[in-house]
Amino acid sequence: MTDLDHDDVRALLSAAIREAGSQREFAARAGVSAGFLSDVAHGRRAPGERVLNALHLRRVERFVSLRRPA
């Protein structure tokens, strides 16, 4: 499993949009509106489950320690 940040997800989305031929086509395949997808592609909104599913991704919550090792 590889950790991805928001920029990585947007890059994957951009590649998937190119492969689909257009934002409108990718949005239709993912089951979201073209406006929502545009907002996600431009970093104005977080990708929802449908977009993540279409990219074969899953959102995972992660916790890290702020303490320094002894």
C-alpha positions in Angstrom: 0.0 0.0 0.0 1.4 3.4 -1.0 0.6 6.7 0.8 -0.6 9.4 -1.6 -1.2 13.0 -0.9 -3.8 15.3 -2.5 -1.4 16.3 -5.3 -0.8 12.6 -6.1 -4.6 11.9 -6.3 -5.1 14.9 -8.6 -2.3 13.7 -10.8 -3.9 10.3 -11.0 -7.3 11.9 -11.7 -5.8 14.1 -14.5 -4.3 11.0 -16.2 -7.7 9.1 -15.8 -9.5 12.1 -17.4 -7.1 12.1 -20.3 -7.6 8.4 -20.8 -11.4 8.8 -20.7 -11.2 11.6 -23.3 -12.8 14.4 -21.2 -13.9 15.4 -17.7 -17.5 15.0 -18.8 -16.9 11.4 -19.8 -14.9 10.5 -16.7 -17.6 12.1 -14.5 -20.3 10.1 -16.3 -18.4 6.9 -15.7 -17.8 7.7 -12.1 -21.4 8.8 -11.5 -20.6 12.4 -10.5 -21.4 15.7 -12.0 -18.9 17.3 -14.4 -18.9 20.4 -12.1 -18.0 18.4 -9.1 -15.3 16.6 -11.0 -13.9 19.9 -12.2 -13.7 21.2 -8.6 -11.9 18.1 -7.5 -9.5 18.3 -10.5 -8.7 21.9 -9.5 -8.2 21.2 -5.8 -11.3 23.1 -4.7 -13.1 20.0 -3.3 -11.9 16.7 -1.9 -12.7 13.6 -4.1 -15.7 11.7 -2.9 -16.0 7.9 -2.7 -17.3 7.6 -6.3 -14.2 9.4 -7.7 -11.9 7.4 -5.5 -13.6 4.2 -6.5 -13.2 5.1 -10.2 -9.5 5.7 -9.5 -9.2 2.4 -7.5 -8.3 4.3 -4.4 -9.6 4.3 -0.8 -9.4 7.1 1.8 -7.6 5.9 5.0 -7.3 7.8 8.2 -3.8 7.8 9.6 -2.3 8.8 13.0 1.3 9.7 13.6 3.1 10.4 16.9 4.4 13.9 17.5 6.8 12.7 20.2 10.4 12.2 19.3 11.7 8.7 19.9 13.7 8.3 23.1 
